[in-house]
Amino acid sequence: TPEGKPEENTPAPPPAGSVDLNAFYESVAASQGENWPFMMLAEGEMLDGFFPGLSAIATKQCYAYLPAMSAVAAEVVLVEVENASDVEEVKEILQARIDAQVAGGAWYPEAVEGWTNNARIVTNGNYIMMAVGSDCDTFVERFNGLF
């Protein structure tokens, strides 16, 4: 890339001493093989549309992976907040996303069921993860294993 700038949509490296949340996602997603849907990284207006208020929170890392097909109940959001006082607000934003999808935002009955039964929010210090999908417990187990 010109002048050594990272390519667009290439996440910046995490701060020194942090857990690399993007590398974590890539590792777990790769282990899912063909069972894992094609995902895209939500940024800017897209991030604000799906997770209102999240971009206003000071974060060290923030990755929201969404499926390319809206009928698929699979999402992974990984956040490292700068201030511990923001952890609860991030959890509320992520829970609002789950609640909206369960209330019919997921549209298709199978997707609503997936959001109802296969959505988890976990925290560890200043790190928060929302994992949605049939193998969300694997994400939770591996996320907790980072700390």
N, C-alpha and C positions, 0 to 999 in steps of 0.2 A: 504494500500500500504506500501511497505517497508520504514522504517525510516520516515514515515509521509509525503512522497513525493506525490504530486498530481498525479492522474492517467493521462496517456497520453490522449491528446485531451480534458482535463478538463481545461477550461480557468482559468487563475490566477485571484484572486480577484482584483477589480479596486483599484487604489490609494485612500487613504483617501480623502474625500471631493469631489470625482468624482461621476458622474452618472454611475451606473453599466450598461454598454451597453449590456452585455450578459444577465443579468436579464431582461432588457427591451425587447430584442429579444425573449427570452423564453416566456415572458408574452403575447406579441402580437401574436406570432406564435401559442401559445396554444389557444388563443381566436378565431383563424381561423378554428379550428376543422378539420374536414375531408377535407375541401377545400384547406388546406395548404399541399404542397408536402413534402415528406421526404427530409430533407436538411442535408448537411454535412459541417463541418467547414474546410475551405481551409487554409492550413498552408504551410510553407516552399516553396518547388519547385512549388507546386500547386498554392499557392498564387502568386508567381512570374510569373507563366505562364498566369494566368488570369488578373493580375493587375501589369504589369511590372513597377517597380520603387517604388511600395508601401512599400515594406519591407525595403527600404533604408531610409525611412522617420522616424524620431524619434517619436514614439507614446507611449502613456500611455496605450491605449487599441486599439486593431485592430482585428475585427472579420469579416470574409467574409463567409457568408452562401450561399452555392450553392446547386442546386437541384441534387439529385442522377441521374435523367434522363435529359440529355442535351436538349431534345425536349421541356422541360417545361420552360416557360419564367417567372422565379421567382428567384430573388437573393436579399439578403440584406447584405450590407456592412456597418459596424459601426466603426468609427474611432474617437479616441480622440488624437490629436497631442500634442506634448510637446510644440511646438512653433507656435504661431499664424501665423507666416510668412509661414508656410507650408500648411495652409488651402487651398489656391488656387491650389497648386500643387496636393494635394489629389483630389480636385474636377476635375482637368484636367485628372488625371488617371482614375477616375470613368467615366467621360464623354467619354473618349477614349474607354472604355469597352462598353458603350451603343452604340456608333457610330459603332464600329466593329460588334456588334450583329445585328444592323439595316442594315448594309451594306451586310448582308448575312451570318455572322458568326453564327447566330441562326439557319440557314439552312432551317428549316421548315417554310412555309408561316405563319402559326398561331403563331409560336414563334417570327418571325420577327415582325408581327403585335403587339404582346404583348410588345416587346421591344420598338417599335415605340410609342405606345400609353400609356403604363403603366410603365414608368421609371421616377423616380424623384430623384434629388439630392438636399438635404437641409443642411443648416449649422446653427449652433447656437454656437457662440464663437469658441472654439477649437474643437467642435464636428461636425462631418460630417456623413451624412447617404445617401446611395444610396438604394432605395427600388424599386424593379421591381416585378410586378405581378398585377393580377386583382384587388387586394385590397391595392395597394401601397399607396393610399390616407389615409387609416386608419393608416398605419405605419407613414406617415408624420404627421398626426394630433396628434398621441400619442407621437411621437418624440418631436414635438414642445411643447407639454404639459409637458415635463420633465423640462423645463427651465423657 
